[in-house]
Amino acid sequence: MKLLVRNLDRGTTEEELKGLFQAFGIVQSCDLVIDKASGESKGFGFIEMPKVGEAKVAMKSLNGNTVGGNKIRVKKAEEKSE
């Protein structure tokens, strides 16, 4: 299950983000979206967890939590339509 994590502090690293979700289960991938021009985080990223149950628990538990001074939002990522 792919999750979208929004409102991240610009200083949050992929390792920190991955660590938050690893507390709830296996993290298949963690992608922080980086601005190509500045090289800084755009403040959101994607987490992929193979087990839907673990992903749902992580989503419920982490949504609204404060990370790095920002209240993060976690929801199921929308599938890209071509």
PyMOL Python script that loads the backbone (N, CA, C, O; Angstrom):
from pymol import cmd

cmd.read_pdbstr("""\
ATOM      1  N   MET A   1       0.864  -1.179   0.000  1.00  0.00           N
ATOM      2  CA  MET A   1       0.000   0.000   0.000  1.00  0.00           C
ATOM      3  C   MET A   1       0.901   1.230   0.000  1.00  0.00           C
ATOM      4  O   MET A   1       1.839   1.330   0.792  1.00  0.00           O
ATOM      5  N   LYS A   2       0.605   2.153  -0.891  1.00  0.00           N
ATOM      6  CA  LYS A   2       1.408   3.369  -1.012  1.00  0.00           C
ATOM      7  C   LYS A   2       0.727   4.498  -0.236  1.00  0.00           C
ATOM      8  O   LYS A   2      -0.469   4.746  -0.391  1.00  0.00           O
ATOM      9  N   LEU A   3       1.516   5.174   0.600  1.00  0.00           N
ATOM     10  CA  LEU A   3       1.002   6.265   1.424  1.00  0.00           C
ATOM     11  C   LEU A   3       1.660   7.580   1.038  1.00  0.00           C
ATOM     12  O   LEU A   3       2.839   7.622   0.688  1.00  0.00           O
ATOM     13  N   LEU A   4       0.885   8.643   1.106  1.00  0.00           N
ATOM     14  CA  LEU A   4       1.378   9.997   0.860  1.00  0.00           C
ATOM     15  C   LEU A   4       1.532  10.674   2.215  1.00  0.00           C
ATOM     16  O   LEU A   4       0.604  10.686   3.023  1.00  0.00           O
ATOM     17  N   VAL A   5       2.710  11.236   2.454  1.00  0.00           N
ATOM     18  CA  VAL A   5       2.981  11.948   3.700  1.00  0.00           C
ATOM     19  C   VAL A   5       3.221  13.406   3.341  1.00  0.00           C
ATOM     20  O   VAL A   5       4.155  13.731   2.608  1.00  0.00           O
ATOM     21  N   ARG A   6       2.352  14.295   3.876  1.00  0.00           N
ATOM     22  CA  ARG A   6       2.420  15.715   3.536  1.00  0.00           C
ATOM     23  C   ARG A   6       2.791  16.551   4.754  1.00  0.00           C
ATOM     24  O   ARG A   6       2.739  16.081   5.891  1.00  0.00           O
ATOM     25  N   ASN A   7       3.166  17.795   4.492  1.00  0.00           N
ATOM     26  CA  ASN A   7       3.478  18.796   5.511  1.00  0.00           C
ATOM     27  C   ASN A   7       4.705  18.413   6.342  1.00  0.00           C
ATOM     28  O   ASN A   7       4.772  18.702   7.537  1.00  0.00           O
ATOM     29  N   LEU A   8       5.678  17.756   5.691  1.00  0.00           N
ATOM     30  CA  LEU A   8       6.915  17.409   6.375  1.00  0.00           C
ATOM     31  C   LEU A   8       7.787  18.653   6.524  1.00  0.00           C
ATOM     32  O   LEU A   8       7.775  19.538   5.669  1.00  0.00           O
ATOM     33  N   ASP A   9       8.536  18.707   7.613  1.00  0.00           N
ATOM     34  CA  ASP A   9       9.528  19.758   7.786  1.00  0.00           C
ATOM     35  C   ASP A   9      10.557  19.596   6.669  1.00  0.00           C
ATOM     36  O   ASP A   9      10.922  18.470   6.330  1.00  0.00           O
ATOM     37  N   ARG A  10      11.021  20.686   6.101  1.00  0.00           N
ATOM     38  CA  ARG A  10      11.965  20.611   4.968  1.00  0.00           C
ATOM     39  C   ARG A  10      13.291  19.957   5.353  1.00  0.00           C
ATOM     40  O   ARG A  10      14.054  19.533   4.485  1.00  0.00           O
ATOM     41  N   GLY A  11      13.560  19.877   6.644  1.00  0.00           N
ATOM     42  CA  GLY A  11      14.806  19.260   7.111  1.00  0.00           C
ATOM     43  C   GLY A  11      14.683  17.770   7.365  1.00  0.00           C
ATOM     44  O   GLY A  11      15.679  17.119   7.681  1.00  0.00           O
ATOM     45  N   THR A  12      13.480  17.212   7.233  1.00  0.00           N
ATOM     46  CA  THR A  12      13.276  15.783   7.471  1.00  0.00           C
ATOM     47  C   THR A  12      13.993  14.972   6.388  1.00  0.00           C
ATOM     48  O   THR A  12      13.881  15.272   5.200  1.00  0.00           O
ATOM     49  N   THR A  13      14.727  13.946   6.811  1.00  0.00           N
ATOM     50  CA  THR A  13      15.462  13.101   5.861  1.00  0.00           C
ATOM     51  C   THR A  13      14.658  11.850   5.533  1.00  0.00           C
ATOM     52  O   THR A  13      13.704  11.510   6.233  1.00  0.00           O
ATOM     53  N   GLU A  14      15.055  11.166   4.457  1.00  0.00           N
ATOM     54  CA  GLU A  14      14.397   9.900   4.093  1.00  0.00           C
ATOM     55  C   GLU A  14      14.559   8.891   5.210  1.00  0.00           C
ATOM     56  O   GLU A  14      13.638   8.122   5.485  1.00  0.00           O
ATOM     57  N   GLU A  15      15.714   8.879   5.860  1.00  0.00           N
ATOM     58  CA  GLU A  15      15.962   7.931   6.953  1.00  0.00           C
ATOM     59  C   GLU A  15      15.008   8.178   8.118  1.00  0.00           C
ATOM     60  O   GLU A  15      14.468   7.231   8.691  1.00  0.00           O
ATOM     61  N   GLU A  16      14.799   9.451   8.469  1.00  0.00           N
ATOM     62  CA  GLU A  16      13.874   9.788   9.556  1.00  0.00           C
ATOM     63  C   GLU A  16      12.450   9.372   9.206  1.00  0.00           C
ATOM     64  O   GLU A  16      11.734   8.800  10.029  1.00  0.00           O
ATOM     65  N   LEU A  17      12.054   9.668   7.974  1.00  0.00           N
ATOM     66  CA  LEU A  17      10.707   9.331   7.511  1.00  0.00           C
ATOM     67  C   LEU A  17      10.503   7.819   7.528  1.00  0.00           C
ATOM     68  O   LEU A  17       9.485   7.326   8.014  1.00  0.00           O
ATOM     69  N   LYS A  18      11.471   7.095   6.996  1.00  0.00           N
ATOM     70  CA  LYS A  18      11.396   5.635   6.963  1.00  0.00           C
ATOM     71  C   LYS A  18      11.301   5.082   8.385  1.00  0.00           C
ATOM     72  O   LYS A  18      10.534   4.155   8.641  1.00  0.00           O
ATOM     73  N   GLY A  19      12.074   5.645   9.303  1.00  0.00           N
ATOM     74  CA  GLY A  19      12.081   5.204  10.694  1.00  0.00           C
ATOM     75  C   GLY A  19      10.720   5.321  11.362  1.00  0.00           C
ATOM     76  O   GLY A  19      10.327   4.454  12.143  1.00  0.00           O
ATOM     77  N   LEU A  20       9.997   6.403  11.051  1.00  0.00           N
ATOM     78  CA  LEU A  20       8.655   6.601  11.612  1.00  0.00           C
ATOM     79  C   LEU A  20       7.741   5.434  11.259  1.00  0.00           C
ATOM     80  O   LEU A  20       6.991   4.935  12.098  1.00  0.00           O
ATOM     81  N   PHE A  21       7.822   5.010  10.001  1.00  0.00           N
ATOM     82  CA  PHE A  21       6.919   3.970   9.510  1.00  0.00           C
ATOM     83  C   PHE A  21       7.402   2.564   9.844  1.00  0.00           C
ATOM     84  O   PHE A  21       6.587   1.646   9.948  1.00  0.00           O
ATOM     85  N   GLN A  22       8.711   2.374  10.014  1.00  0.00           N
ATOM     86  CA  GLN A  22       9.243   1.049  10.348  1.00  0.00           C
ATOM     87  C   GLN A  22       8.756   0.588  11.715  1.00  0.00           C
ATOM     88  O   GLN A  22       8.756  -0.610  11.999  1.00  0.00           O
ATOM     89  N   ALA A  23       8.343   1.517  12.560  1.00  0.00           N
ATOM     90  CA  ALA A  23       7.797   1.158  13.872  1.00  0.00           C
ATOM     91  C   ALA A  23       6.502   0.354  13.721  1.00  0.00           C
ATOM     92  O   ALA A  23       6.077  -0.321  14.658  1.00  0.00           O
ATOM     93  N   PHE A  24       5.873   0.427  12.537  1.00  0.00           N
ATOM     94  CA  PHE A  24       4.591  -0.242  12.308  1.00  0.00           C
ATOM     95  C   PHE A  24       4.705  -1.459  11.396  1.00  0.00           C
ATOM     96  O   PHE A  24       3.733  -2.194  11.224  1.00  0.00           O
ATOM     97  N   GLY A  25       5.879  -1.680  10.813  1.00  0.00           N
ATOM     98  CA  GLY A  25       6.046  -2.843   9.938  1.00  0.00           C
ATOM     99  C   GLY A  25       7.122  -2.621   8.890  1.00  0.00           C
ATOM    100  O   GLY A  25       7.951  -1.718   9.003  1.00  0.00           O
ATOM    101  N   ILE A  26       7.091  -3.455   7.882  1.00  0.00           N
ATOM    102  CA  ILE A  26       8.098  -3.427   6.817  1.00  0.00           C
ATOM    103  C   ILE A  26       7.841  -2.252   5.877  1.00  0.00           C
ATOM    104  O   ILE A  26       6.719  -2.041   5.416  1.00  0.00           O
ATOM    105  N   VAL A  27       8.901  -1.494   5.604  1.00  0.00           N
ATOM    106  CA  VAL A  27       8.814  -0.401   4.633  1.00  0.00           C
ATOM    107  C   VAL A  27       9.537  -0.859   3.369  1.00  0.00           C
ATOM    108  O   VAL A  27      10.744  -1.105   3.375  1.00  0.00           O
ATOM    109  N   GLN A  28       8.770  -0.967   2.291  1.00  0.00           N
ATOM    110  CA  GLN A  28       9.316  -1.428   1.011  1.00  0.00           C
ATOM    111  C   GLN A  28      10.129  -0.319   0.353  1.00  0.00           C
ATOM    112  O   GLN A  28      11.213  -0.563  -0.176  1.00  0.00           O
ATOM    113  N   SER A  29       9.593   0.908   0.389  1.00  0.00           N
ATOM    114  CA  SER A  29      10.319   2.037  -0.185  1.00  0.00           C
ATOM    115  C   SER A  29       9.910   3.330   0.503  1.00  0.00           C
ATOM    116  O   SER A  29       8.819   3.450   1.060  1.00  0.00           O
ATOM    117  N   CYS A  30      10.826   4.294   0.445  1.00  0.00           N
ATOM    118  CA  CYS A  30      10.609   5.608   1.032  1.00  0.00           C
ATOM    119  C   CYS A  30      11.180   6.622   0.054  1.00  0.00           C
ATOM    120  O   CYS A  30      12.380   6.611  -0.222  1.00  0.00           O
ATOM    121  N   ASP A  31      10.336   7.492  -0.468  1.00  0.00           N
ATOM    122  CA  ASP A  31      10.788   8.493  -1.438  1.00  0.00           C
ATOM    123  C   ASP A  31      10.375   9.884  -0.987  1.00  0.00           C
ATOM    124  O   ASP A  31       9.190  10.219  -0.965  1.00  0.00           O
ATOM    125  N   LEU A  32      11.364  10.684  -0.631  1.00  0.00           N
ATOM    126  CA  LEU A  32      11.137  12.072  -0.279  1.00  0.00           C
ATOM    127  C   LEU A  32      11.206  12.851  -1.589  1.00  0.00           C
ATOM    128  O   LEU A  32      12.129  12.644  -2.376  1.00  0.00           O
ATOM    129  N   VAL A  33      10.254  13.736  -1.836  1.00  0.00           N
ATOM    130  CA  VAL A  33      10.240  14.487  -3.088  1.00  0.00           C
ATOM    131  C   VAL A  33      11.157  15.702  -2.924  1.00  0.00           C
ATOM    132  O   VAL A  33      10.968  16.535  -2.038  1.00  0.00           O
ATOM    133  N   ILE A  34      12.161  15.776  -3.814  1.00  0.00           N
ATOM    134  CA  ILE A  34      13.186  16.812  -3.744  1.00  0.00           C
ATOM    135  C   ILE A  34      13.029  17.807  -4.895  1.00  0.00           C
ATOM    136  O   ILE A  34      12.803  17.416  -6.040  1.00  0.00           O
ATOM    137  N   ASP A  35      13.152  19.095  -4.577  1.00  0.00           N
ATOM    138  CA  ASP A  35      13.108  20.148  -5.594  1.00  0.00           C
ATOM    139  C   ASP A  35      14.410  20.086  -6.391  1.00  0.00           C
ATOM    140  O   ASP A  35      15.495  20.186  -5.817  1.00  0.00           O
ATOM    141  N   LYS A  36      14.307  19.923  -7.708  1.00  0.00           N
ATOM    142  CA  LYS A  36      15.499  19.784  -8.550  1.00  0.00           C
ATOM    143  C   LYS A  36      16.373  21.039  -8.529  1.00  0.00           C
ATOM    144  O   LYS A  36      17.599  20.935  -8.567  1.00  0.00           O
ATOM    145  N   ALA A  37      15.767  22.204  -8.470  1.00  0.00           N
ATOM    146  CA  ALA A  37      16.523  23.457  -8.509  1.00  0.00           C
ATOM    147  C   ALA A  37      17.307  23.707  -7.220  1.00  0.00           C
ATOM    148  O   ALA A  37      18.495  24.028  -7.267  1.00  0.00           O
ATOM    149  N   SER A  38      16.644  23.561  -6.070  1.00  0.00           N
ATOM    150  CA  SER A  38      17.291  23.889  -4.795  1.00  0.00           C
ATOM    151  C   SER A  38      17.938  22.681  -4.107  1.00  0.00           C
ATOM    152  O   SER A  38      18.813  22.839  -3.256  1.00  0.00           O
ATOM    153  N   GLY A  39      17.502  21.480  -4.482  1.00  0.00           N
ATOM    154  CA  GLY A  39      18.017  20.280  -3.836  1.00  0.00           C
ATOM    155  C   GLY A  39      17.403  20.036  -2.461  1.00  0.00           C
ATOM    156  O   GLY A  39      17.824  19.131  -1.740  1.00  0.00           O
ATOM    157  N   GLU A  40      16.401  20.849  -2.097  1.00  0.00           N
ATOM    158  CA  GLU A  40      15.741  20.713  -0.802  1.00  0.00           C
ATOM    159  C   GLU A  40      14.446  19.916  -0.936  1.00  0.00           C
ATOM    160  O   GLU A  40      13.878  19.790  -2.021  1.00  0.00           O
ATOM    161  N   SER A  41      14.002  19.389   0.188  1.00  0.00           N
ATOM    162  CA  SER A  41      12.746  18.652   0.231  1.00  0.00           C
ATOM    163  C   SER A  41      11.591  19.592  -0.113  1.00  0.00           C
ATOM    164  O   SER A  41      11.605  20.769   0.246  1.00  0.00           O
ATOM    165  N   LYS A  42      10.595  19.052  -0.813  1.00  0.00           N
ATOM    166  CA  LYS A  42       9.393  19.842  -1.118  1.00  0.00           C
ATOM    167  C   LYS A  42       8.362  19.725   0.004  1.00  0.00           C
ATOM    168  O   LYS A  42       7.287  20.318  -0.078  1.00  0.00           O
ATOM    169  N   GLY A  43       8.685  18.960   1.054  1.00  0.00           N
ATOM    170  CA  GLY A  43       7.783  18.850   2.197  1.00  0.00           C
ATOM    171  C   GLY A  43       6.783  17.711   2.110  1.00  0.00           C
ATOM    172  O   GLY A  43       5.827  17.658   2.884  1.00  0.00           O
ATOM    173  N   PHE A  44       6.999  16.791   1.162  1.00  0.00           N
ATOM    174  CA  PHE A  44       6.145  15.602   1.117  1.00  0.00           C
ATOM    175  C   PHE A  44       6.908  14.425   0.536  1.00  0.00           C
ATOM    176  O   PHE A  44       7.954  14.586  -0.093  1.00  0.00           O
ATOM    177  N   GLY A  45       6.360  13.238   0.763  1.00  0.00           N
ATOM    178  CA  GLY A  45       7.021  12.040   0.275  1.00  0.00           C
ATOM    179  C   GLY A  45       6.058  10.867   0.231  1.00  0.00           C
ATOM    180  O   GLY A  45       4.891  10.981   0.605  1.00  0.00           O
ATOM    181  N   PHE A  46       6.572   9.743  -0.232  1.00  0.00           N
ATOM    182  CA  PHE A  46       5.765   8.533  -0.370  1.00  0.00           C
ATOM    183  C   PHE A  46       6.425   7.383   0.377  1.00  0.00           C
ATOM    184  O   PHE A  46       7.646   7.230   0.363  1.00  0.00           O
ATOM    185  N   ILE A  47       5.604   6.592   1.019  1.00  0.00           N
ATOM    186  CA  ILE A  47       6.045   5.390   1.734  1.00  0.00           C
ATOM    187  C   ILE A  47       5.271   4.228   1.143  1.00  0.00           C
ATOM    188  O   ILE A  47       4.060   4.316   0.939  1.00  0.00           O
ATOM    189  N   GLU A  48       5.978   3.134   0.866  1.00  0.00           N
ATOM    190  CA  GLU A  48       5.287   1.942   0.389  1.00  0.00           C
ATOM    191  C   GLU A  48       5.492   0.824   1.406  1.00  0.00           C
ATOM    192  O   GLU A  48       6.617   0.490   1.776  1.00  0.00           O
ATOM    193  N   MET A  49       4.375   0.259   1.843  1.00  0.00           N
ATOM    194  CA  MET A  49       4.404  -0.849   2.797  1.00  0.00           C
ATOM    195  C   MET A  49       3.671  -2.031   2.171  1.00  0.00           C
ATOM    196  O   MET A  49       2.523  -1.885   1.753  1.00  0.00           O
ATOM    197  N   PRO A  50       4.320  -3.217   2.097  1.00  0.00           N
ATOM    198  CA  PRO A  50       3.699  -4.361   1.418  1.00  0.00           C
ATOM    199  C   PRO A  50       2.451  -4.906   2.113  1.00  0.00           C
ATOM    200  O   PRO A  50       1.561  -5.437   1.447  1.00  0.00           O
ATOM    201  N   LYS A  51       2.372  -4.785   3.436  1.00  0.00           N
ATOM    202  CA  LYS A  51       1.213  -5.325   4.162  1.00  0.00           C
ATOM    203  C   LYS A  51       0.207  -4.212   4.423  1.00  0.00           C
ATOM    204  O   LYS A  51       0.490  -3.251   5.138  1.00  0.00           O
ATOM    205  N   VAL A  52      -0.977  -4.364   3.828  1.00  0.00           N
ATOM    206  CA  VAL A  52      -2.033  -3.349   3.933  1.00  0.00           C
ATOM    207  C   VAL A  52      -2.404  -3.059   5.380  1.00  0.00           C
ATOM    208  O   VAL A  52      -2.595  -1.902   5.754  1.00  0.00           O
ATOM    209  N   GLY A  53      -2.505  -4.099   6.191  1.00  0.00           N
ATOM    210  CA  GLY A  53      -2.867  -3.924   7.600  1.00  0.00           C
ATOM    211  C   GLY A  53      -1.886  -3.028   8.339  1.00  0.00           C
ATOM    212  O   GLY A  53      -2.289  -2.135   9.083  1.00  0.00           O
ATOM    213  N   GLU A  54      -0.592  -3.271   8.130  1.00  0.00           N
ATOM    214  CA  GLU A  54       0.449  -2.454   8.769  1.00  0.00           C
ATOM    215  C   GLU A  54       0.388  -1.021   8.270  1.00  0.00           C
ATOM    216  O   GLU A  54       0.549  -0.080   9.048  1.00  0.00           O
ATOM    217  N   ALA A  55       0.158  -0.854   6.985  1.00  0.00           N
ATOM    218  CA  ALA A  55       0.086   0.484   6.390  1.00  0.00           C
ATOM    219  C   ALA A  55      -1.081   1.270   6.982  1.00  0.00           C
ATOM    220  O   ALA A  55      -0.953   2.458   7.277  1.00  0.00           O
ATOM    221  N   LYS A  56      -2.225   0.595   7.153  1.00  0.00           N
ATOM    222  CA  LYS A  56      -3.411   1.262   7.704  1.00  0.00           C
ATOM    223  C   LYS A  56      -3.180   1.691   9.151  1.00  0.00           C
ATOM    224  O   LYS A  56      -3.584   2.783   9.548  1.00  0.00           O
ATOM    225  N   VAL A  57      -2.531   0.832   9.939  1.00  0.00           N
ATOM    226  CA  VAL A  57      -2.233   1.170  11.334  1.00  0.00           C
ATOM    227  C   VAL A  57      -1.267   2.359  11.378  1.00  0.00           C
ATOM    228  O   VAL A  57      -1.450   3.283  12.170  1.00  0.00           O
ATOM    229  N   ALA A  58      -0.247   2.331  10.531  1.00  0.00           N
ATOM    230  CA  ALA A  58       0.729   3.435  10.472  1.00  0.00           C
ATOM    231  C   ALA A  58       0.031   4.736  10.082  1.00  0.00           C
ATOM    232  O   ALA A  58       0.291   5.787  10.666  1.00  0.00           O
ATOM    233  N   MET A  59      -0.854   4.657   9.091  1.00  0.00           N
ATOM    234  CA  MET A  59      -1.574   5.836   8.611  1.00  0.00           C
ATOM    235  C   MET A  59      -2.409   6.438   9.740  1.00  0.00           C
ATOM    236  O   MET A  59      -2.357   7.645   9.980  1.00  0.00           O
ATOM    237  N   LYS A  60      -3.179   5.594  10.434  1.00  0.00           N
ATOM    238  CA  LYS A  60      -4.028   6.067  11.545  1.00  0.00           C
ATOM    239  C   LYS A  60      -3.194   6.639  12.680  1.00  0.00           C
ATOM    240  O   LYS A  60      -3.536   7.673  13.253  1.00  0.00           O
ATOM    241  N   SER A  61      -2.102   5.962  13.001  1.00  0.00           N
ATOM    242  CA  SER A  61      -1.278   6.351  14.140  1.00  0.00           C
ATOM    243  C   SER A  61      -0.466   7.626  13.890  1.00  0.00           C
ATOM    244  O   SER A  61      -0.293   8.442  14.795  1.00  0.00           O
ATOM    245  N   LEU A  62       0.025   7.793  12.675  1.00  0.00           N
ATOM    246  CA  LEU A  62       0.920   8.919  12.391  1.00  0.00           C
ATOM    247  C   LEU A  62       0.218  10.170  11.872  1.00  0.00           C
ATOM    248  O   LEU A  62       0.754  11.271  11.994  1.00  0.00           O
ATOM    249  N   ASN A  63      -0.965  10.020  11.298  1.00  0.00           N
ATOM    250  CA  ASN A  63      -1.687  11.176  10.766  1.00  0.00           C
ATOM    251  C   ASN A  63      -1.984  12.166  11.894  1.00  0.00           C
ATOM    252  O   ASN A  63      -2.598  11.809  12.900  1.00  0.00           O
ATOM    253  N   GLY A  64      -1.546  13.406  11.717  1.00  0.00           N
ATOM    254  CA  GLY A  64      -1.791  14.429  12.727  1.00  0.00           C
ATOM    255  C   GLY A  64      -0.688  14.547  13.769  1.00  0.00           C
ATOM    256  O   GLY A  64      -0.721  15.452  14.604  1.00  0.00           O
ATOM    257  N   ASN A  65       0.302  13.635  13.732  1.00  0.00           N
ATOM    258  CA  ASN A  65       1.427  13.719  14.667  1.00  0.00           C
ATOM    259  C   ASN A  65       2.346  14.885  14.292  1.00  0.00           C
ATOM    260  O   ASN A  65       2.414  15.285  13.130  1.00  0.00           O
ATOM    261  N   THR A  66       3.038  15.413  15.273  1.00  0.00           N
ATOM    262  CA  THR A  66       3.999  16.482  15.017  1.00  0.00           C
ATOM    263  C   THR A  66       5.375  15.875  14.832  1.00  0.00           C
ATOM    264  O   THR A  66       5.881  15.170  15.706  1.00  0.00           O
ATOM    265  N   VAL A  67       5.978  16.158  13.681  1.00  0.00           N
ATOM    266  CA  VAL A  67       7.314  15.661  13.359  1.00  0.00           C
ATOM    267  C   VAL A  67       8.145  16.865  12.928  1.00  0.00           C
ATOM    268  O   VAL A  67       7.793  17.553  11.970  1.00  0.00           O
ATOM    269  N   GLY A  68       9.226  17.115  13.618  1.00  0.00           N
ATOM    270  CA  GLY A  68      10.095  18.246  13.280  1.00  0.00           C
ATOM    271  C   GLY A  68       9.373  19.584  13.347  1.00  0.00           C
ATOM    272  O   GLY A  68       9.681  20.502  12.587  1.00  0.00           O
ATOM    273  N   GLY A  69       8.412  19.689  14.259  1.00  0.00           N
ATOM    274  CA  GLY A  69       7.685  20.950  14.426  1.00  0.00           C
ATOM    275  C   GLY A  69       6.470  21.112  13.524  1.00  0.00           C
ATOM    276  O   GLY A  69       5.721  22.079  13.664  1.00  0.00           O
ATOM    277  N   ASN A  70       6.264  20.183  12.606  1.00  0.00           N
ATOM    278  CA  ASN A  70       5.110  20.258  11.695  1.00  0.00           C
ATOM    279  C   ASN A  70       4.136  19.117  11.978  1.00  0.00           C
ATOM    280  O   ASN A  70       4.543  17.998  12.291  1.00  0.00           O
ATOM    281  N   LYS A  71       2.843  19.422  11.861  1.00  0.00           N
ATOM    282  CA  LYS A  71       1.814  18.399  12.017  1.00  0.00           C
ATOM    283  C   LYS A  71       1.662  17.719  10.654  1.00  0.00           C
ATOM    284  O   LYS A  71       1.155  18.314   9.703  1.00  0.00           O
ATOM    285  N   ILE A  72       2.114  16.446  10.578  1.00  0.00           N
ATOM    286  CA  ILE A  72       2.090  15.746   9.287  1.00  0.00           C
ATOM    287  C   ILE A  72       0.711  15.178   8.976  1.00  0.00           C
ATOM    288  O   ILE A  72      -0.093  14.924   9.873  1.00  0.00           O
ATOM    289  N   ARG A  73       0.458  14.986   7.677  1.00  0.00           N
ATOM    290  CA  ARG A  73      -0.787  14.369   7.223  1.00  0.00           C
ATOM    291  C   ARG A  73      -0.411  13.117   6.424  1.00  0.00           C
ATOM    292  O   ARG A  73       0.430  13.166   5.526  1.00  0.00           O
ATOM    293  N   VAL A  74      -1.043  12.010   6.765  1.00  0.00           N
ATOM    294  CA  VAL A  74      -0.752  10.730   6.095  1.00  0.00           C
ATOM    295  C   VAL A  74      -2.050  10.190   5.527  1.00  0.00           C
ATOM    296  O   VAL A  74      -3.046  10.078   6.242  1.00  0.00           O
ATOM    297  N   LYS A  75      -2.044   9.855   4.245  1.00  0.00           N
ATOM    298  CA  LYS A  75      -3.223   9.242   3.622  1.00  0.00           C
ATOM    299  C   LYS A  75      -2.783   8.297   2.522  1.00  0.00           C
ATOM    300  O   LYS A  75      -1.625   8.297   2.106  1.00  0.00           O
ATOM    301  N   LYS A  76      -3.717   7.502   2.063  1.00  0.00           N
ATOM    302  CA  LYS A  76      -3.435   6.561   0.966  1.00  0.00           C
ATOM    303  C   LYS A  76      -3.152   7.382  -0.286  1.00  0.00           C
ATOM    304  O   LYS A  76      -3.897   8.303  -0.622  1.00  0.00           O
ATOM    305  N   ALA A  77      -2.068   7.035  -0.969  1.00  0.00           N
ATOM    306  CA  ALA A  77      -1.702   7.749  -2.193  1.00  0.00           C
ATOM    307  C   ALA A  77      -2.664   7.387  -3.312  1.00  0.00           C
ATOM    308  O   ALA A  77      -3.043   6.227  -3.468  1.00  0.00           O
ATOM    309  N   GLU A  78      -3.052   8.384  -4.083  1.00  0.00           N
ATOM    310  CA  GLU A  78      -3.917   8.153  -5.247  1.00  0.00           C
ATOM    311  C   GLU A  78      -3.072   7.537  -6.356  1.00  0.00           C
ATOM    312  O   GLU A  78      -1.918   7.922  -6.545  1.00  0.00           O
ATOM    313  N   GLU A  79      -3.635   6.596  -7.078  1.00  0.00           N
ATOM    314  CA  GLU A  79      -2.929   6.025  -8.210  1.00  0.00           C
ATOM    315  C   GLU A  79      -2.896   7.049  -9.334  1.00  0.00           C
ATOM    316  O   GLU A  79      -3.897   7.710  -9.612  1.00  0.00           O
ATOM    317  N   LYS A  80      -1.737   7.178  -9.980  1.00  0.00           N
ATOM    318  CA  LYS A  80      -1.625   8.124 -11.105  1.00  0.00           C
ATOM    319  C   LYS A  80      -2.453   7.614 -12.275  1.00  0.00           C
ATOM    320  O   LYS A  80      -2.349   6.451 -12.665  1.00  0.00           O
ATOM    321  N   SER A  81      -3.278   8.497 -12.828  1.00  0.00           N
ATOM    322  CA  SER A  81      -4.019   8.093 -14.022  1.00  0.00           C
ATOM    323  C   SER A  81      -3.270   8.624 -15.237  1.00  0.00           C
ATOM    324  O   SER A  81      -2.830   9.773 -15.262  1.00  0.00           O
ATOM    325  N   GLU A  82      -3.137   7.782 -16.222  1.00  0.00           N
ATOM    326  CA  GLU A  82      -2.342   8.138 -17.426  1.00  0.00           C
ATOM    327  C   GLU A  82      -3.082   9.104 -18.315  1.00  0.00           C
ATOM    328  O   GLU A  82      -2.566   9.503 -19.358  1.00  0.00           O
TER     329      GLU A  82
END
""", "prot")
cmd.dss("prot")
cmd.show_as("cartoon", "prot")
cmd.util.cbc("prot")
cmd.orient("prot")
